[in-house]
Structures are given as structure tokens and as C-alpha cells.
Amino acid sequence: MSDSHLRSLAKAFSWRIVATLTTSIIAFFVTGEIGTAVTIGSIEFVLKFLIYYLHERAWALVPSRGRQA
């Protein structure tokens, strides 16, 4: 049984929150600028959310052992 589209979206969203906070904190320490860190985090959130969702859906197409496509 594969994950539904909604579950894949929920997983992508929750992971992006954690990962974007991490990226934003790192960007702040590197640049020392909160605005730059927020901009980097925002761009990263949107792009990687879409990439992760597509990645999840691609894996849903791959048959696992014991599951026929």
C-alpha cells in the first residue's frame, strides 16, 4: 500500500518546517543578517517542498518487494 497524495504532502510540509528552520539558522550564522536568512529559508522552503513531493510520488511508483505494480 502506498502513501496517498495528501499524506505525501503532509510529510513534505512537516519535513520542510524542520529543514527550513535549520537552513535559516545556518544562513543567519554565516551572513549575520536576519533578512538574508529569511529570504534564503523562504526560497529553500518552496523549492524543496516541491522537489520532496515529486520525489515521494516517484518512489510511490516503484514496486516494493511483495507488491506488484
C-alpha positions in Angstrom: 0.0 0.0 0.0 1.5 3.4 -1.0 1.1 6.7 0.7 -1.8 8.9 -0.5 -1.1 12.3 -2.2 -2.3 14.0 1.0 0.0 12.0 3.2 2.9 12.8 0.9 2.1 16.5 1.1 1.8 16.4 4.9 5.2 14.6 5.2 6.8 17.1 2.8 5.4 20.1 4.7 6.4 18.8 8.2 9.9 18.0 7.0 10.3 21.3 5.2 9.5 23.2 8.5 12.3 21.4 10.3 14.8 21.6 7.4 14.0 25.3 6.6 14.5 26.3 10.2 17.9 24.6 10.2 18.8 26.3 6.9 17.7 29.7 8.1 19.7 29.4 11.3 22.8 28.4 9.4 22.3 31.3 6.9 22.0 33.7 9.8 25.2 32.5 11.4 27.0 32.7 8.1 25.7 36.1 7.0 24.8 37.7 10.3 21.7 39.2 8.6 18.2 38.1 9.6 16.6 39.4 6.3 19.0 37.3 4.2 18.5 34.3 6.4 14.7 34.6 6.0 15.0 35.1 2.2 17.2 32.0 1.8 14.9 30.0 4.1 11.8 31.1 2.1 13.2 30.2 -1.3 14.6 26.9 0.1 11.2 26.0 1.6 9.2 26.4 -1.6 11.7 24.7 -3.9 12.5 21.8 -1.7 8.8 21.3 -0.8 8.0 20.7 -4.4 11.1 18.6 -5.0 10.4 16.4 -2.0 6.8 15.9 -3.0 7.8 14.8 -6.6 10.4 12.5 -5.0 7.8 10.9 -2.8 5.4 10.4 -5.7 8.2 8.9 -7.9 9.0 6.4 -5.1 5.3 5.5 -4.9 5.5 4.3 -8.5 8.4 1.9 -7.7 7.1 -1.6 -6.8 8.4 -2.9 -3.4 9.1 -6.5 -2.6 5.8 -8.3 -2.3 3.9 -5.6 -4.1 3.1 -5.8 -7.8 2.6 -2.6 -9.8 
